[in-house]
């Protein structure tokens, strides 16, 4: 009786083992369920990447000269107006010369008086020399006469200097153009009084040549490392929204501009304005070309910004645990756990260069499951990013965003 009971127990255990083995075989042989895609993806391809630096600037003439006045007076003649083309030496305006002529006449009279005093002092000195030679006068009186001659000479030189200054003031009352150019600004009118007592007033602004212009831009400190002299640029202005103009970087100025803790640098670009469509003061939206590469491995830049949500990470962990319990292999469990993307990346011991150009992206596997991959990037713009290294090949599907999520506005 005990033998029959033991035999039944062994048979029952055997049946359980067979049933378990068949269950494991059925589970392992059952095809994996491919879930519907939950992410928007883009294929890794090869193409051209152009990297640019954007900036806003103002179009100005290459040479802009402010014309002022060194003397004060009333404008009696105005011979130039806005947009006039002027030549070097051309008269722009004249101040009333009445006062200047009076000062010149006064200076001439003082000069004549000083010259007469000099002649008298010289004659007296010559007579005194004769009297001293005949012992009729002491040598001290002769020394005094010599001094009077020297004083008269100094007074004559002073009168001549005053006359020259008065003549210069009269000449400066006629304002002339120092260069060939175009008048783009006039701040004086006929009959207006020009006061040049403390500061030189600006009467005209003359641009040397409007066919050669420049753009003064402010570039962020984060972008100046890629700038070099001679780089090409393109820009648009509001006046011609359908036309794109070309420029070339001429100068990077080292003086920094700090406004509300934002540091920018002034960059000057040369512009050919042969058709004179561009006017001084226009605002230009500039794109500086800092890099261009052909036929490189590239991914959408949006893939660098995508990150799994906490729900997706938790879902990945639950699936990994279920797969590990169904499989008897510990190594398979360890492998599945290793593929899980970590929500944080401790990069404390990476080099600065590696950290700056290393990113984690996500690709879809055959089961439409996200898998994390580390890559190194090169050139980048708002649309594409160059892939320099990493386990990524052409045709892989990289995740750009989750379905139902609004795309980022550029």
C-alpha positions in Angstrom: 0.0 0.0 0.0 2.8 2.4 0.8 4.5 1.4 -2.5 1.4 2.4 -4.5 1.2 5.7 -2.7 4.9 6.5 -3.4 4.4 5.5 -7.0 1.5 7.9 -7.3 3.5 10.7 -5.8 6.4 10.2 -8.2 4.0 10.1 -11.2 2.3 13.3 -10.1 5.7 15.1 -9.7 6.7 13.8 -13.2 3.5 15.2 -14.7 4.1 18.5 -13.1 7.7 18.7 -14.4 6.5 17.8 -17.9 3.7 20.4 -17.7 6.2 23.1 -16.6 8.6 22.2 -19.3 5.9 22.5 -21.9 4.8 25.8 -20.5 8.4 27.2 -20.7 8.8 25.9 -24.2 5.5 27.4 -25.3 6.4 30.7 -23.7 9.8 30.8 -25.3 8.6 29.7 -28.7 5.7 32.2 -28.7 6.5 35.1 -31.1 7.2 38.5 -29.4 4.4 41.0 -29.5 5.4 44.1 -31.4 3.8 47.1 -29.8 2.3 50.0 -31.8 4.8 52.9 -32.1 4.5 55.5 -29.3 7.1 57.8 -30.6 7.8 59.9 -33.7 11.1 58.9 -35.3 13.4 60.0 -38.1 16.0 57.9 -40.0 19.7 58.6 -39.7 21.0 59.7 -43.1 23.9 61.4 -44.8 23.8 64.9 -46.1 25.1 68.5 -45.8 25.2 70.4 -42.6 25.7 74.2 -42.5 26.4 75.8 -39.1 25.6 79.5 -38.8 25.7 82.3 -36.1 22.8 84.7 -36.1 23.0 88.3 -35.1 21.1 91.6 -35.5 23.0 94.6 -36.7 22.7 98.1 -38.2 23.8 99.1 -41.7 26.1 102.1 -41.6 28.4 103.9 -44.1 32.0 102.8 -43.9 33.2 106.4 -43.4 30.8 108.8 -41.6 32.2 112.2 -40.8 30.6 114.8 -38.6 31.1 118.4 -39.8 31.2 121.0 -37.1 32.2 124.6 -36.6 35.1 125.9 -34.6 33.7 129.5 -34.3 30.3 130.9 -33.3 28.1 133.0 -35.5 24.8 133.2 -37.4 24.3 131.2 -40.6 24.1 133.7 -43.5 24.3 131.3 -46.4 23.3 127.6 -46.6 24.6 125.9 -49.7 24.0 122.2 -49.1 21.0 120.0 -48.2 20.0 116.4 -47.4 21.2 113.8 -50.0 23.4 116.3 -51.8 26.6 114.9 -53.4 29.4 117.2 -52.5 33.1 117.4 -53.5 36.1 118.0 -51.3 36.5 121.7 -50.5 32.9 122.6 -51.6 31.3 125.3 -49.5 28.5 123.9 -47.3 27.5 127.1 -45.4 28.8 130.5 -44.4 28.5 132.4 -41.1 28.0 136.1 -40.9 31.5 137.6 -41.4 30.8 141.1 -39.9 32.3 140.3 -36.5 35.2 138.5 -37.9 36.0 141.4 -40.3 35.9 143.8 -37.3 38.3 141.6 -35.3 40.7 141.5 -38.3 40.6 145.3 -38.6 41.3 145.7 -34.9 44.2 143.2 -35.1 45.6 145.1 -38.1 45.5 148.4 -36.1 47.2 146.8 -33.2 49.9 145.4 -35.5 50.5 148.9 -37.0 50.8 150.4 -33.6 53.2 147.7 -32.4 55.3 148.3 -35.6 55.4 152.1 -34.9 56.5 151.5 -31.3 59.2 149.2 -32.5 60.6 151.8 -35.0 60.6 154.4 -32.2 62.4 152.1 -29.8 65.0 151.2 -32.4 65.7 154.9 -33.2 66.0 155.7 -29.5 68.4 152.8 -29.1 70.6 154.0 -31.9 70.8 157.6 -30.5 71.6 156.3 -27.1 74.4 154.2 -28.5 76.0 157.4 -30.0 75.6 159.3 -26.7 77.2 156.4 -24.7 80.1 156.3 -27.2 80.7 160.1 -26.5 80.3 159.5 -22.8 77.2 161.7 -22.6 75.0 158.8 -21.3 75.5 155.9 -18.9 75.5 152.3 -20.0 72.5 151.7 -17.8 70.4 154.0 -20.0 71.6 152.1 -23.1 70.5 148.8 -21.5 67.0 150.2 -20.9 66.8 151.3 -24.5 67.7 147.8 -25.6 65.0 146.4 -23.4 62.4 148.7 -24.9 63.4 147.5 -28.4 62.9 143.9 -27.3 59.5 144.6 -25.8 58.4 146.4 -28.9 59.5 143.4 -31.0 57.5 141.1 -28.8 54.4 143.3 -29.0 54.7 143.3 -32.8 54.8 139.5 -32.8 51.8 139.3 -30.5 49.8 141.6 -32.8 50.8 139.5 -35.8 49.6 136.3 -34.0 46.3 138.0 -33.1 45.8 139.0 -36.7 46.6 135.5 -37.9 44.0 134.1 -35.4 41.4 136.6 -36.6 42.1 135.6 -40.2 41.8 131.9 -39.3 38.4 132.6 -37.6 37.2 134.3 -40.7 38.3 131.4 -42.8 36.6 128.9 -40.4 33.4 130.8 -40.7 33.1 129.2 -44.2 32.3 125.5 -43.7 33.7 123.3 -46.4 33.4 119.6 -47.1 36.5 117.6 -46.1 35.8 114.7 -48.4 33.8 113.6 -51.5 30.5 112.1 -50.3 26.8 112.4 -49.6 25.1 114.5 -47.0 22.9 112.2 -45.0 22.1 114.6 -42.1 21.8 118.4 -41.6 21.1 119.9 -38.2 21.3 123.7 -39.1 19.1 126.1 -40.9 19.5 129.5 -42.5 19.6 132.3 -39.8 20.3 129.9 -37.0 23.0 130.9 -34.4 25.9 128.4 -34.1 27.4 128.4 -30.6 30.8 126.8 -30.3 31.8 128.0 -26.9 32.2 124.7 -25.1 31.6 121.9 -27.6 31.8 121.7 -31.3 28.3 121.6 -32.7 27.6 119.0 -35.5 26.2 120.8 -38.6 26.4 118.0 -41.2 27.0 114.3 -41.5 28.7 113.2 -44.7 29.1 109.6 -45.8 32.1 109.0 -48.0 30.7 106.4 -50.3 27.2 104.7 -50.1 28.2 102.0 -52.5 30.4 100.5 -49.7 28.5 99.9 -46.5 29.2 98.0 -43.3 27.0 96.2 -40.7 27.7 96.7 -37.0 26.4 93.6 -35.2 26.3 92.4 -31.6 27.3 88.7 -31.3 26.8 86.7 -28.1 29.9 85.6 -26.2 28.8 81.9 -26.7 29.2 82.3 -30.5 32.4 84.3 -30.8 34.7 81.2 -30.6 33.6 80.2 -34.1 34.2 83.6 -35.7 37.1 84.3 -38.1 37.9 87.2 -40.3 36.8 86.7 -43.9 33.9 84.5 -43.1 30.9 84.8 -45.5 27.5 86.0 -44.2 24.0 86.6 -45.6 21.4 89.0 -44.3 18.0 90.3 -44.9 16.3 93.7 -44.2 12.7 94.6 -43.7 12.6 96.8 -46.8 13.4 93.8 -49.1 11.9 90.7 -47.4 12.3 88.6 -50.5 15.9 89.5 -51.2 19.0 88.2 -49.5 22.2 90.1 -49.5 25.8 88.9 -49.0 28.4 90.2 -46.7 31.9 89.3 -45.4 33.3 89.6 -41.9 36.0 92.3 -41.7 36.7 92.9 -38.0 36.0 91.4 -34.6 36.4 94.1 -31.9 37.7 93.0 -28.5 35.8 95.6 -26.5 32.9 93.8 -24.7 29.4 95.3 -24.3 27.7 94.3 -21.0 24.0 95.0 -20.7 22.1 93.5 -17.8 24.9 90.9 -17.3 24.6 89.8 -21.0 28.0 90.0 -22.8 28.2 90.7 -26.5 30.9 91.7 -28.9 30.8 94.1 -31.9 31.4 92.4 -35.3 31.8 94.5 -38.4 30.9 93.1 -41.9 31.6 94.6 -45.3 28.7 94.9 -47.7 28.7 95.7 -51.4 26.0 98.3 -52.1 26.6 99.0 -55.7 22.9 99.4 -56.6 22.4 101.5 -53.4 19.4 99.6 -52.3 20.6 99.6 -48.7 20.2 102.8 -46.7 22.1 103.9 -43.5 20.3 102.9 -40.3 18.5 99.8 -41.7 18.3 96.8 -39.4 19.9 93.6 -40.8 19.2 90.0 -39.7 22.6 88.4 -40.2 23.6 84.7 -40.6 27.4 84.2 -40.4 28.6 80.9 -42.0 31.0 79.3 -39.5 31.0 75.7 -40.8 29.9 73.5 -43.8 30.4 69.8 -44.3 29.3 67.5 -47.1 27.9 63.9 -46.9 28.2 63.4 -43.2 26.2 61.1 -40.9 23.5 63.3 -39.4 20.4 63.1 -37.2 17.6 65.6 -36.4 18.7 68.1 -33.7 15.4 67.4 -32.0 16.7 63.9 -31.1 19.3 65.5 -28.8 16.5 67.1 -26.7 14.3 64.0 -26.3 14.2 62.3 -22.9 12.0 59.4 -21.7 9.3 60.4 -19.2 9.2 58.8 -15.7 6.3 56.7 -16.8 8.2 55.3 -19.7 11.2 54.5 -17.5 9.0 52.7 -15.0 7.3 50.8 -17.8 10.7 49.7 -19.1 11.7 48.4 -15.6 8.4 46.4 -15.3 8.9 44.8 -18.6 12.5 44.0 -17.7 11.4 42.3 -14.5 8.7 40.3 -16.3 11.2 39.1 -18.9 13.7 38.1 -16.2 11.1 36.0 -14.3 10.0 34.2 -17.5 13.6 33.4 -18.5 15.7 31.0 -16.4 18.9 32.6 -17.5 20.5 35.1 -15.1 22.7 36.4 -17.8 19.7 37.4 -19.9 18.3 39.2 -17.0 21.5 41.1 -16.5 21.7 42.0 -20.2 18.1 43.3 -20.1 18.8 45.4 -17.1 22.0 46.8 -18.7 19.9 48.0 -21.7 17.7 50.1 -19.5 18.5 53.8 -19.9 19.4 55.6 -16.7 17.5 58.7 -15.8 20.6 60.4 -14.7 24.2 60.4 -16.1 27.0 61.0 -13.7 29.6 62.8 -15.9 31.8 64.1 -13.1 34.9 62.3 -14.3 34.6 63.0 -18.0 36.9 65.5 -19.7 35.5 68.9 -20.5 35.8 68.3 -24.3 34.1 64.9 -24.1 31.3 66.2 -21.9 30.6 69.2 -24.2 30.1 67.1 -27.3 28.6 63.9 -25.9 24.9 63.3 -25.9 22.5 60.4 -25.1 19.8 59.7 -27.7 17.1 57.0 -28.1 16.5 54.7 -31.0 13.7 52.2 -31.6 14.6 48.5 -31.7 12.7 45.8 -33.7 10.0 45.7 -31.0 9.4 49.4 -31.1 11.1 49.8 -27.7 13.4 52.8 -27.0 17.0 52.0 -26.5 19.6 54.6 -25.3 22.8 55.2 -27.2 25.7 57.6 -26.5 27.1 59.6 -29.4 29.6 62.4 -30.1 28.4 65.3 -32.2 30.1 67.8 -34.5 28.5 70.6 -36.5 24.9 71.4 -35.5 22.1 73.8 -36.5 18.4 74.0 -35.7 17.6 71.2 -38.1 20.5 68.6 -38.3 23.4 67.5 -36.1 26.6 65.7 -37.3 27.4 62.4 -35.7 31.1 61.9 -35.2 31.1 58.7 -33.0 28.9 56.2 -31.3 27.0 53.0 -32.0 24.8 54.5 -34.7 24.5 53.7 -38.4 22.6 55.0 -41.4 19.0 53.9 -41.4 18.6 53.7 -37.6 15.4 55.3 -36.3 16.1 58.0 -33.7 13.3 59.3 -31.5 12.5 63.0 -31.9 9.4 63.2 -29.6 6.6 61.2 -28.2 3.4 60.9 -30.2 0.8 63.4 -29.0 3.5 65.8 -27.8 3.6 69.2 -29.4 6.8 69.8 -31.4 9.2 72.5 -30.0 8.9 75.9 -31.7 12.1 77.0 -33.4 
